Amino acid sequence: MERIWTAELGQHVGERVRLAGWLHRLRQLKDVSFLVLRDAKGLAQIVVEDPALAERLAQLPNESVLEIEGLAVAEPQAPGGVEIHQPTLNVLAAAAEAPPLDLYRPTLKAQLPTILDHASVALRHPRQRALFRLAAASMAGFRSALAARDFVEIQTPKIVGAATEGGANVFAIDYFGRPAYLSQSPQLYKQIMVGVFERVFEVGPAFRAEPHDTPRHINEFVSLDVEQGFIRDHFDVMETLNRVLEGMLAAIQEQAADALTLLGKRDAPLQLPRLPHAIPSIHFNAALDLFSKANGEDVRGEPDLAPVHERWLGEWASREHQSDFLFVWGYPTAKRAFYTHPDPERPASSRGFDLLFRGLELVSGGQRLHRYQDYLAVLAARGMNPASFEGYLEAFKHGMPPHGGFAIGLERWVARLVAAPNIRETTLFPRDLTRLTP
Amino acid sequence: MERIWTAELGQHVGERVRLAGWLHRLRQLKDVSFLVLRDAKGLAQIVVEDPALAERLAQLPNESVLEIEGLAVAEPQAPGGVEIHQPTLNVLAAAAEAPPLDLYRPTLKAQLPTILDHASVALRHPRQRALFRLAAASMAGFRSALAARDFVEIQTPKIVGAATEGGANVFAIDYFGRPAYLSQSPQLYKQIMVGVFERVFEVGPAFRAEPHDTPRHINEFVSLDVEQGFIRDHFDVMETLNRVLEGMLAAIQEQAADALTLLGKRDAPLQLPRLPHAIPSIHFNAALDLFSKANGEDVRGEPDLAPVHERWLGEWASREHQSDFLFVWGYPTAKRAFYTHPDPERPASSRGFDLLFRGLELVSGGQRLHRYQDYLAVLAARGMNPASFEGYLEAFKHGMPPHGGFAIGLERWVARLVAAPNIRETTLFPRDLTRLTP
C-alpha cells in the first residue's frame, strides 16, 4: 500500500490507508487512546482501542517515527474531519528519549534561546516550520516574477579578495595562506553580470561581521538580489521591486496557504500585507518635512531616517495610502554606498531608495553609477583603493548601461510578515555574536 | 518608443524600432558600415550608410553601450533574417578603451587564465554566457522537479561550528574571536530538516579547502542538494535523482534552446545526453568484476573505482544501455562518509551510490543512517567527537525516518554537458589555489 499524506485523508474516507510520520502526541483515556501523527503536511488522529497497542504506544517517547495502517473514517470532531480506526503499527525508529520541548502544544512554551538551542527539534513544531514554508514560497515567487521578466539567475562567489562595501564588518578567512573575506553582498558581481545578461538575480548567503546584539541583526542572512540594466532611473528599479513583491505574496497564497492558516489567529489565517500596484513613494527631504510638520519637531537636514521617523512614515503610508509599504528615495549621497548614483538635479541627494515595510526598512536599492570615470572619482573621493576593485572596474571600463537593483533580506521579510519581534525566529539556524551552533 | 530585444526583430519587420546593447563589432567597407549590436538575447546588424554616423561609430571602442533606432528590414543574409536601416544613434556609455579580448570572434582566442583574469568582459561573449544560461536553466529545472514532488526549499548556514565531513579540507574563519568554518556541504542540516519537512532541497555554495590544482577541482562550488525521508532504501533516492535530471534537461530544452544552438557545431545544436527513464545501475563489486573480465586485469577487491574504471564503465553503459549515465552503488562502507547506511545484507558494502555521467563521477548520494545509536557507534568507531555534532545528533535522538539524498555539483554538471575540459570554464568567477579574483 502506498503511503498517503495526512492532508490527503479526506479523499480516502472508507478506505484502508497507510500514513507515516512522527508520534506527535498520545492521549490516553480510560477506554481509548488518541494518537496524533504528524507528517510534513499536517496531523492525523488515530483512534486506538486495542489495549495492547495502546500500551506499545505508551512506551514510545514522542517523536518516534511510525507507520500506521488503518481505516479512514469521517469524524467531524477530528482534525481535518477524518480519523483512523483499527490501526496497525510499525515503528520505523523509536525516539531515544522525550523531546526537550512539547511540540504538541499550540505554540512552543519556551524562551527563544532554548528554542534556538534545540532547533533540530523545535523546527518540527507546526507553527515553527510554517515560517519556513513562507520563506520557501517567497523565494519561489521572487524567482518566478523575475524569470518572467527575462532576468537570469546567477551564483557568485562568497569567498572574495576584497571587502565589497568597504573594509569594516567583514569576516576574514585564511585562504591557502592569503587573506580573503566572506562576501557582504553580491553587489559587485551582480553589477558585472549586468554587462553579460542585463538582468540578473541571485538568492544566496551574505555575511556581515557586525558586532551588534539586537533583535534585528544576524551575521549570516539570505539575500534576494536583483540588478537590472538599461533603466531610465531608480523608478524603473522600484517598479521591478513592486512586481517582485507581488510575485512573492502571490506565491505565498498559492503555495503556503496552510502555513498562513497555522500562523493566523483561531479562525482567520494570517493576513498578508496591503501592497498597492504602485507603492507610494516619497523623497527623503519631503519625508523629513512631513515628519517635522506633523510632529512639531524640526528634523529637516538630518542625514538619515531614525527608527522613529520610519515608524511614523509607515503609519502615515498606512493611513493615507492604505499601504503597508512605502518607498523613500533621495537619501543623502554621502550616506549611501560608493556605487550609488547621485540625483543629477541635486547631487547631494541620491537615486538610492529604501522600502519601508510597516515602518521598518526591508529593502535597500537604487540606481548605480555606470561610467568608469565616475567610479574612479568616487573611489578617490572616499579614499578607497581602486586596485582592490580591479575586476569590477574592468566591467565599467568596457561599457556598462545605466542600471540599478536592490536586495531583500529573506529572514527580515518573513519576520515582518508574521510580526516576529526577533529575526532569529525566522532564521533556520541563526548565526550571531554568541551563536554558532546548531 | 519602447526598446525591443534583438531576438524580437523578426516580429517588427517594416516598423521603426529601438534597440539597446553593446557595440559588438563595426565593419567598415567602402560605402557602408555594418554595426553589430549585442544585447542580452542576441545580435542585430545595423546598416550605416551615413558617413558622419559611421565616423562617430568608428570613434567608439567596442563594448560601448548604445541605443539605436531604425527601420527593421527583412534581409536573408543578416543574422536572424532582419537588419536595421536608417539608424539614429544615442551613446549611453562610451567604453574607455578597446576590450582585452575580441568578443566578436566565434570563440574567444585566448588561454583560459587570460579569459578568467578578464571574466568581467569575457563572460559577455555569446558562447561564454551561453554556458551560464545552461546553469540557470538547470537550477530552475532542479527546483521545479523537486517542488512538484513536495520537496521544500531550505537555506542553511554556511558558517559552521564544526567541519561537516571531518576536519580536513575546511576553510577556517575568525568568528568574533572564536574558530569557525565554511560549510563543506549542507549535509548535516539537510538531514536535520528531513525531521521537519521530510523532503528538502537547497541550492547554495559549498567550500572545500582541497589544495588540488586540477582541471576538476575548484574550492567553492554550487551544490544542488536533496534529502528525502521515508525511503525504503537508496533506490528510492536514485529514482528521485533520475526524475530530477529529467527535469534539468527539460528545463534546458525549454529555457535555453538558444544557448544549445550557440554551443553546438555549425548547423546542429549541442546534443543533450541520453538519459533513460531508468538509469542503468550496477553494484560496485559487479562493476569491478565486469571490468576485470573485459580487460583481463583483476581489480576485484579494490576499495574504490579509479578514473580508468569509471571511464570504461561509462563506455560500457553507453554501448550496452544507450545511456550516458550509470549508477554504481554498494561502495565499500569504510570509504564513504560516516553517515552512510551499510547494506544490511553485506555491511562491508554501503547503500551509497555515485552517478557516472559519461564516465566521470557527477553525483554522490545514498541512504544515510537514521538511528541515534548507529550514529554514536560510527562516530566512536571513526574516532570522531560526538560533542562536535550535538545539534545534528539531537535530531536522531528524537526520531528520524529512513532517509537519503544526493548532491550535484552545478559547475561540474555544466562542464560535462558541454564537454569542457576544465571546470573553471563553467564557473562564473572560479576560486582555486591561486585564484581569488575577479
Chai-1 contact restraints between the chains, C-beta under 6 A:
chainA,res_idxA,chainB,res_idxB,connection_type,confidence,min_distance_angstrom,max_distance_angstrom,comment,restraint_id
A,A20,B,F230,contact,1.0,0.0,6.0,A-B,restraint_1
A,W22,B,G399,contact,1.0,0.0,6.0,A-B,restraint_2
A,A40,B,F197,contact,1.0,0.0,6.0,A-B,restraint_3
A,A40,B,E198,contact,1.0,0.0,6.0,A-B,restraint_4
A,E63,B,H398,contact,1.0,0.0,6.0,A-B,restraint_5
A,E63,B,G399,contact,1.0,0.0,6.0,A-B,restraint_6
A,S64,B,G399,contact,1.0,0.0,6.0,A-B,restraint_7
A,V65,B,G399,contact,1.0,0.0,6.0,A-B,restraint_8
A,V65,B,P401,contact,1.0,0.0,6.0,A-B,restraint_9
A,L92,B,P401,contact,1.0,0.0,6.0,A-B,restraint_10
A,A93,B,H370,contact,1.0,0.0,6.0,A-B,restraint_11
A,A93,B,R371,contact,1.0,0.0,6.0,A-B,restraint_12
A,A93,B,G399,contact,1.0,0.0,6.0,A-B,restraint_13
A,A93,B,M400,contact,1.0,0.0,6.0,A-B,restraint_14
A,A95,B,H398,contact,1.0,0.0,6.0,A-B,restraint_15
A,A95,B,G399,contact,1.0,0.0,6.0,A-B,restraint_16
A,A96,B,Y372,contact,1.0,0.0,6.0,A-B,restraint_17
A,A96,B,K397,contact,1.0,0.0,6.0,A-B,restraint_18
A,P99,B,H398,contact,1.0,0.0,6.0,A-B,restraint_19
A,S120,B,I192,contact,1.0,0.0,6.0,A-B,restraint_20
A,S120,B,G391,contact,1.0,0.0,6.0,A-B,restraint_21
A,S120,B,E394,contact,1.0,0.0,6.0,A-B,restraint_22
A,S120,B,A395,contact,1.0,0.0,6.0,A-B,restraint_23
A,V121,B,H398,contact,1.0,0.0,6.0,A-B,restraint_24
A,L123,B,V196,contact,1.0,0.0,6.0,A-B,restraint_25
A,R124,B,G195,contact,1.0,0.0,6.0,A-B,restraint_26
A,R124,B,V196,contact,1.0,0.0,6.0,A-B,restraint_27
A,R129,B,V196,contact,1.0,0.0,6.0,A-B,restraint_28
A,A136,B,V152,contact,1.0,0.0,6.0,A-B,restraint_29
A,A136,B,E153,contact,1.0,0.0,6.0,A-B,restraint_30
A,M139,B,E153,contact,1.0,0.0,6.0,A-B,restraint_31
A,V152,B,A136,contact,1.0,0.0,6.0,A-B,restraint_32
A,E153,B,A136,contact,1.0,0.0,6.0,A-B,restraint_33
A,E153,B,M139,contact,1.0,0.0,6.0,A-B,restraint_34
A,Q155,B,V222,contact,1.0,0.0,6.0,A-B,restraint_35
A,P157,B,E220,contact,1.0,0.0,6.0,A-B,restraint_36
A,P157,B,F429,contact,1.0,0.0,6.0,A-B,restraint_37
A,P157,B,R431,contact,1.0,0.0,6.0,A-B,restraint_38
A,K158,B,P205,contact,1.0,0.0,6.0,A-B,restraint_39
A,I159,B,E220,contact,1.0,0.0,6.0,A-B,restraint_40
A,I159,B,R431,contact,1.0,0.0,6.0,A-B,restraint_41
A,G161,B,L436,contact,1.0,0.0,6.0,A-B,restraint_42
A,G161,B,T437,contact,1.0,0.0,6.0,A-B,restraint_43
A,F171,B,I173,contact,1.0,0.0,6.0,A-B,restraint_44
A,A172,B,D174,contact,1.0,0.0,6.0,A-B,restraint_45
A,I173,B,F171,contact,1.0,0.0,6.0,A-B,restraint_46
A,I173,B,I173,contact,1.0,0.0,6.0,A-B,restraint_47
A,D174,B,A172,contact,1.0,0.0,6.0,A-B,restraint_48
A,F176,B,L433,contact,1.0,0.0,6.0,A-B,restraint_49
A,A180,B,L436,contact,1.0,0.0,6.0,A-B,restraint_50
A,I192,B,S120,contact,1.0,0.0,6.0,A-B,restraint_51
A,G195,B,R124,contact,1.0,0.0,6.0,A-B,restraint_52
A,V196,B,L123,contact,1.0,0.0,6.0,A-B,restraint_53
A,V196,B,R124,contact,1.0,0.0,6.0,A-B,restraint_54
A,V196,B,R129,contact,1.0,0.0,6.0,A-B,restraint_55
A,F197,B,A40,contact,1.0,0.0,6.0,A-B,restraint_56
A,E198,B,A40,contact,1.0,0.0,6.0,A-B,restraint_57
A,P205,B,K158,contact,1.0,0.0,6.0,A-B,restraint_58
A,E220,B,P157,contact,1.0,0.0,6.0,A-B,restraint_59
A,E220,B,I159,contact,1.0,0.0,6.0,A-B,restraint_60
A,V222,B,Q155,contact,1.0,0.0,6.0,A-B,restraint_61
A,F230,B,A20,contact,1.0,0.0,6.0,A-B,restraint_62
A,H370,B,A93,contact,1.0,0.0,6.0,A-B,restraint_63
A,R371,B,A93,contact,1.0,0.0,6.0,A-B,restraint_64
A,Y372,B,A96,contact,1.0,0.0,6.0,A-B,restraint_65
A,G391,B,S120,contact,1.0,0.0,6.0,A-B,restraint_66
A,G391,B,T437,contact,1.0,0.0,6.0,A-B,restraint_67
A,G391,B,P438,contact,1.0,0.0,6.0,A-B,restraint_68
A,E394,B,S120,contact,1.0,0.0,6.0,A-B,restraint_69
A,A395,B,S120,contact,1.0,0.0,6.0,A-B,restraint_70
A,K397,B,A96,contact,1.0,0.0,6.0,A-B,restraint_71
A,H398,B,E63,contact,1.0,0.0,6.0,A-B,restraint_72
A,H398,B,A95,contact,1.0,0.0,6.0,A-B,restraint_73
A,H398,B,P99,contact,1.0,0.0,6.0,A-B,restraint_74
A,H398,B,V121,contact,1.0,0.0,6.0,A-B,restraint_75
A,G399,B,W22,contact,1.0,0.0,6.0,A-B,restraint_76
A,G399,B,E63,contact,1.0,0.0,6.0,A-B,restraint_77
A,G399,B,S64,contact,1.0,0.0,6.0,A-B,restraint_78
A,G399,B,V65,contact,1.0,0.0,6.0,A-B,restraint_79
A,G399,B,A93,contact,1.0,0.0,6.0,A-B,restraint_80
A,G399,B,A95,contact,1.0,0.0,6.0,A-B,restraint_81
A,M400,B,A93,contact,1.0,0.0,6.0,A-B,restraint_82
A,P401,B,V65,contact,1.0,0.0,6.0,A-B,restraint_83
A,P401,B,L92,contact,1.0,0.0,6.0,A-B,restraint_84
A,F429,B,P157,contact,1.0,0.0,6.0,A-B,restraint_85
A,R431,B,P157,contact,1.0,0.0,6.0,A-B,restraint_86
A,R431,B,I159,contact,1.0,0.0,6.0,A-B,restraint_87
A,L433,B,F176,contact,1.0,0.0,6.0,A-B,restraint_88
A,L436,B,G161,contact,1.0,0.0,6.0,A-B,restraint_89
A,L436,B,A180,contact,1.0,0.0,6.0,A-B,restraint_90
A,T437,B,G161,contact,1.0,0.0,6.0,A-B,restraint_91
A,T437,B,G391,contact,1.0,0.0,6.0,A-B,restraint_92
A,P438,B,G391,contact,1.0,0.0,6.0,A-B,restraint_93
